[in-house]
């Protein structure tokens, strides 16, 4: 099928299909749905049931956590935050370590930010 943009997908026919699916696989290369399709491609939706989908969800959640931390602690410097086998982590540079209350506030802010349903735009730095 020749596409210049990803099609708008109808509501899921299967109730537990994530909506909207964030990544897609195009000719064996993972791409997000903001990418323009320039060639004929076989397209498959990737969900949290796929290893690649779970990796992408963890990666995105790590970014959401960094967003929440920087929102609550503007002086926090984000250092490294990879996806690991059973989740993800981020290291932050702060004057003092997070307290249990800080962690609860970060989790709460992550939920608030996720509910905003903001568009996630991929950017590449220099």
BAKOLFI-647479 format. One record per residue (C-alpha): residue number from 1; residue in one letter; x, y, z. Coordinates in nm, 3 decimals. Example, Ala and Ser with C-alpha at 12.3 -4.5 7.8 and 13.67 -1.06 7.14 Angstrom:
# residues 2
<site><nr>1</nr><rest>a</rest><x>1.230</x><y>-0.450</y><z>0.780</z></site>
<site><nr>2</nr><rest>s</rest><x>1.367</x><y>-0.106</y><z>0.714</z></site>
//
This chain:
# residues 126
<site><nr>1</nr><rest>x</rest><x>0.000</x><y>0.000</y><z>0.000</z></site>
<site><nr>2</nr><rest>x</rest><x>0.139</x><y>0.341</y><z>-0.086</z></site>
<site><nr>3</nr><rest>x</rest><x>0.094</x><y>0.602</y><z>0.186</z></site>
<site><nr>4</nr><rest>x</rest><x>0.222</x><y>0.953</y><z>0.233</z></site>
<site><nr>5</nr><rest>x</rest><x>0.090</x><y>0.966</y><z>0.591</z></site>
<site><nr>6</nr><rest>x</rest><x>-0.018</x><y>0.698</y><z>0.836</z></site>
<site><nr>7</nr><rest>x</rest><x>-0.392</x><y>0.639</y><z>0.810</z></site>
<site><nr>8</nr><rest>x</rest><x>-0.621</x><y>0.744</y><z>1.092</z></site>
<site><nr>9</nr><rest>x</rest><x>-0.708</x><y>0.422</y><z>1.266</z></site>
<site><nr>10</nr><rest>x</rest><x>-1.065</x><y>0.338</y><z>1.362</z></site>
<site><nr>11</nr><rest>x</rest><x>-1.149</x><y>0.260</y><z>1.724</z></site>
<site><nr>12</nr><rest>x</rest><x>-1.008</x><y>-0.078</y><z>1.815</z></site>
<site><nr>13</nr><rest>x</rest><x>-1.217</x><y>-0.381</y><z>1.733</z></site>
<site><nr>14</nr><rest>x</rest><x>-1.048</x><y>-0.568</y><z>2.014</z></site>
<site><nr>15</nr><rest>x</rest><x>-1.113</x><y>-0.389</y><z>2.348</z></site>
<site><nr>16</nr><rest>x</rest><x>-0.763</x><y>-0.438</y><z>2.489</z></site>
<site><nr>17</nr><rest>x</rest><x>-0.580</x><y>-0.301</y><z>2.184</z></site>
<site><nr>18</nr><rest>x</rest><x>-0.394</x><y>0.010</y><z>2.301</z></site>
<site><nr>19</nr><rest>x</rest><x>-0.540</x><y>0.327</y><z>2.151</z></site>
<site><nr>20</nr><rest>x</rest><x>-0.379</x><y>0.498</y><z>1.980</z></site>
<site><nr>21</nr><rest>x</rest><x>-0.093</x><y>0.268</y><z>1.890</z></site>
<site><nr>22</nr><rest>x</rest><x>0.220</x><y>0.478</y><z>1.908</z></site>
<site><nr>23</nr><rest>x</rest><x>0.480</x><y>0.294</y><z>1.706</z></site>
<site><nr>24</nr><rest>x</rest><x>0.445</x><y>0.108</y><z>1.383</z></site>
<site><nr>25</nr><rest>x</rest><x>0.671</x><y>-0.122</y><z>1.192</z></site>
<site><nr>26</nr><rest>x</rest><x>0.732</x><y>-0.035</y><z>0.830</z></site>
<site><nr>27</nr><rest>x</rest><x>0.929</x><y>-0.278</y><z>0.616</z></site>
<site><nr>28</nr><rest>x</rest><x>1.100</x><y>-0.422</y><z>0.925</z></site>
<site><nr>29</nr><rest>x</rest><x>1.204</x><y>-0.080</y><z>1.057</z></site>
<site><nr>30</nr><rest>x</rest><x>1.039</x><y>0.067</y><z>1.366</z></site>
<site><nr>31</nr><rest>x</rest><x>0.907</x><y>0.417</y><z>1.313</z></site>
<site><nr>32</nr><rest>x</rest><x>0.663</x><y>0.639</y><z>1.499</z></site>
<site><nr>33</nr><rest>x</rest><x>0.334</x><y>0.748</y><z>1.350</z></site>
<site><nr>34</nr><rest>x</rest><x>0.458</x><y>1.100</y><z>1.282</z></site>
<site><nr>35</nr><rest>x</rest><x>0.697</x><y>0.974</y><z>1.014</z></site>
<site><nr>36</nr><rest>x</rest><x>0.609</x><y>1.023</y><z>0.649</z></site>
<site><nr>37</nr><rest>x</rest><x>0.596</x><y>0.704</y><z>0.448</z></site>
<site><nr>38</nr><rest>x</rest><x>0.802</x><y>0.766</y><z>0.136</z></site>
<site><nr>39</nr><rest>x</rest><x>0.801</x><y>0.422</y><z>-0.025</z></site>
<site><nr>40</nr><rest>x</rest><x>0.573</x><y>0.125</y><z>-0.053</z></site>
<site><nr>41</nr><rest>x</rest><x>0.586</x><y>-0.048</y><z>0.282</z></site>
<site><nr>42</nr><rest>x</rest><x>0.430</x><y>-0.332</y><z>0.470</z></site>
<site><nr>43</nr><rest>x</rest><x>0.289</x><y>-0.184</y><z>0.789</z></site>
<site><nr>44</nr><rest>x</rest><x>0.224</x><y>-0.360</y><z>1.118</z></site>
<site><nr>45</nr><rest>x</rest><x>0.099</x><y>-0.197</y><z>1.437</z></site>
<site><nr>46</nr><rest>x</rest><x>0.324</x><y>-0.257</y><z>1.736</z></site>
<site><nr>47</nr><rest>x</rest><x>0.157</x><y>-0.289</y><z>2.078</z></site>
<site><nr>48</nr><rest>x</rest><x>0.269</x><y>-0.348</y><z>2.436</z></site>
<site><nr>49</nr><rest>x</rest><x>0.242</x><y>-0.721</y><z>2.367</z></site>
<site><nr>50</nr><rest>x</rest><x>0.542</x><y>-0.697</y><z>2.135</z></site>
<site><nr>51</nr><rest>x</rest><x>0.893</x><y>-0.677</y><z>2.286</z></site>
<site><nr>52</nr><rest>x</rest><x>0.967</x><y>-0.370</y><z>2.073</z></site>
<site><nr>53</nr><rest>x</rest><x>0.640</x><y>-0.211</y><z>2.182</z></site>
<site><nr>54</nr><rest>x</rest><x>0.716</x><y>-0.267</y><z>2.550</z></site>
<site><nr>55</nr><rest>x</rest><x>1.062</x><y>-0.114</y><z>2.500</z></site>
<site><nr>56</nr><rest>x</rest><x>0.905</x><y>0.193</y><z>2.337</z></site>
<site><nr>57</nr><rest>x</rest><x>0.648</x><y>0.231</y><z>2.616</z></site>
<site><nr>58</nr><rest>x</rest><x>0.924</x><y>0.214</y><z>2.878</z></site>
<site><nr>59</nr><rest>x</rest><x>1.131</x><y>0.466</y><z>2.683</z></site>
<site><nr>60</nr><rest>x</rest><x>0.837</x><y>0.705</y><z>2.656</z></site>
<site><nr>61</nr><rest>x</rest><x>0.754</x><y>0.662</y><z>3.026</z></site>
<site><nr>62</nr><rest>x</rest><x>1.112</x><y>0.749</y><z>3.116</z></site>
<site><nr>63</nr><rest>x</rest><x>1.073</x><y>1.074</y><z>2.921</z></site>
<site><nr>64</nr><rest>x</rest><x>0.743</x><y>1.140</y><z>3.099</z></site>
<site><nr>65</nr><rest>x</rest><x>0.918</x><y>1.094</y><z>3.433</z></site>
<site><nr>66</nr><rest>x</rest><x>1.195</x><y>1.335</y><z>3.331</z></site>
<site><nr>67</nr><rest>x</rest><x>0.929</x><y>1.586</y><z>3.226</z></site>
<site><nr>68</nr><rest>x</rest><x>0.756</x><y>1.552</y><z>3.566</z></site>
<site><nr>69</nr><rest>x</rest><x>1.083</x><y>1.584</y><z>3.758</z></site>
<site><nr>70</nr><rest>x</rest><x>1.188</x><y>1.896</y><z>3.568</z></site>
<site><nr>71</nr><rest>x</rest><x>0.841</x><y>2.043</y><z>3.616</z></site>
<site><nr>72</nr><rest>x</rest><x>0.853</x><y>1.990</y><z>3.994</z></site>
<site><nr>73</nr><rest>x</rest><x>1.226</x><y>2.048</y><z>4.038</z></site>
<site><nr>74</nr><rest>x</rest><x>1.334</x><y>2.307</y><z>3.776</z></site>
<site><nr>75</nr><rest>x</rest><x>1.698</x><y>2.291</y><z>3.888</z></site>
<site><nr>76</nr><rest>x</rest><x>1.717</x><y>1.914</y><z>3.838</z></site>
<site><nr>77</nr><rest>x</rest><x>1.956</x><y>1.814</y><z>3.564</z></site>
<site><nr>78</nr><rest>x</rest><x>1.862</x><y>1.506</y><z>3.363</z></site>
<site><nr>79</nr><rest>x</rest><x>2.164</x><y>1.285</y><z>3.309</z></site>
<site><nr>80</nr><rest>x</rest><x>2.108</x><y>0.932</y><z>3.181</z></site>
<site><nr>81</nr><rest>x</rest><x>1.791</x><y>0.725</y><z>3.159</z></site>
<site><nr>82</nr><rest>x</rest><x>1.793</x><y>0.405</y><z>2.962</z></site>
<site><nr>83</nr><rest>x</rest><x>1.537</x><y>0.131</y><z>2.930</z></site>
<site><nr>84</nr><rest>x</rest><x>1.649</x><y>-0.181</y><z>3.115</z></site>
<site><nr>85</nr><rest>x</rest><x>1.526</x><y>-0.542</y><z>3.109</z></site>
<site><nr>86</nr><rest>x</rest><x>1.243</x><y>-0.493</y><z>3.358</z></site>
<site><nr>87</nr><rest>x</rest><x>1.167</x><y>-0.121</y><z>3.330</z></site>
<site><nr>88</nr><rest>x</rest><x>1.370</x><y>0.198</y><z>3.307</z></site>
<site><nr>89</nr><rest>x</rest><x>1.553</x><y>0.447</y><z>3.526</z></site>
<site><nr>90</nr><rest>x</rest><x>1.681</x><y>0.800</y><z>3.514</z></site>
<site><nr>91</nr><rest>x</rest><x>1.969</x><y>0.960</y><z>3.700</z></site>
<site><nr>92</nr><rest>x</rest><x>1.919</x><y>1.321</y><z>3.804</z></site>
<site><nr>93</nr><rest>x</rest><x>2.168</x><y>1.569</y><z>3.937</z></site>
<site><nr>94</nr><rest>x</rest><x>2.016</x><y>1.754</y><z>4.236</z></site>
<site><nr>95</nr><rest>x</rest><x>2.132</x><y>1.934</y><z>4.546</z></site>
<site><nr>96</nr><rest>x</rest><x>1.962</x><y>1.673</y><z>4.770</z></site>
<site><nr>97</nr><rest>x</rest><x>1.830</x><y>1.321</y><z>4.704</z></site>
<site><nr>98</nr><rest>x</rest><x>1.461</x><y>1.264</y><z>4.644</z></site>
<site><nr>99</nr><rest>x</rest><x>1.253</x><y>1.192</y><z>4.952</z></site>
<site><nr>100</nr><rest>x</rest><x>0.965</x><y>0.941</y><z>4.959</z></site>
<site><nr>101</nr><rest>x</rest><x>0.731</x><y>1.244</y><z>4.943</z></site>
<site><nr>102</nr><rest>x</rest><x>0.915</x><y>1.371</y><z>4.634</z></site>
<site><nr>103</nr><rest>x</rest><x>0.873</x><y>1.031</y><z>4.465</z></site>
<site><nr>104</nr><rest>x</rest><x>0.498</x><y>1.033</y><z>4.538</z></site>
<site><nr>105</nr><rest>x</rest><x>0.473</x><y>1.388</y><z>4.395</z></site>
<site><nr>106</nr><rest>x</rest><x>0.666</x><y>1.282</y><z>4.083</z></site>
<site><nr>107</nr><rest>x</rest><x>0.433</x><y>0.986</y><z>4.026</z></site>
<site><nr>108</nr><rest>x</rest><x>0.127</x><y>1.208</y><z>4.078</z></site>
<site><nr>109</nr><rest>x</rest><x>0.265</x><y>1.465</y><z>3.832</z></site>
<site><nr>110</nr><rest>x</rest><x>0.333</x><y>1.191</y><z>3.576</z></site>
<site><nr>111</nr><rest>x</rest><x>-0.034</x><y>1.088</y><z>3.594</z></site>
<site><nr>112</nr><rest>x</rest><x>-0.143</x><y>1.452</y><z>3.555</z></site>
<site><nr>113</nr><rest>x</rest><x>0.084</x><y>1.504</y><z>3.255</z></site>
<site><nr>114</nr><rest>x</rest><x>-0.031</x><y>1.181</y><z>3.091</z></site>
<site><nr>115</nr><rest>x</rest><x>-0.396</x><y>1.291</y><z>3.126</z></site>
<site><nr>116</nr><rest>x</rest><x>-0.316</x><y>1.610</y><z>2.933</z></site>
<site><nr>117</nr><rest>x</rest><x>-0.273</x><y>1.386</y><z>2.628</z></site>
<site><nr>118</nr><rest>x</rest><x>-0.019</x><y>1.625</y><z>2.479</z></site>
<site><nr>119</nr><rest>x</rest><x>0.124</x><y>1.547</y><z>2.140</z></site>
<site><nr>120</nr><rest>x</rest><x>0.465</x><y>1.388</y><z>2.167</z></site>
<site><nr>121</nr><rest>x</rest><x>0.700</x><y>1.523</y><z>1.903</z></site>
<site><nr>122</nr><rest>x</rest><x>1.027</x><y>1.354</y><z>1.827</z></site>
<site><nr>123</nr><rest>x</rest><x>1.320</x><y>1.593</y><z>1.810</z></site>
<site><nr>124</nr><rest>x</rest><x>1.680</x><y>1.529</y><z>1.724</z></site>
<site><nr>125</nr><rest>x</rest><x>1.945</x><y>1.739</y><z>1.892</z></site>
<site><nr>126</nr><rest>x</rest><x>2.272</x><y>1.856</y><z>1.739</z></site>
//
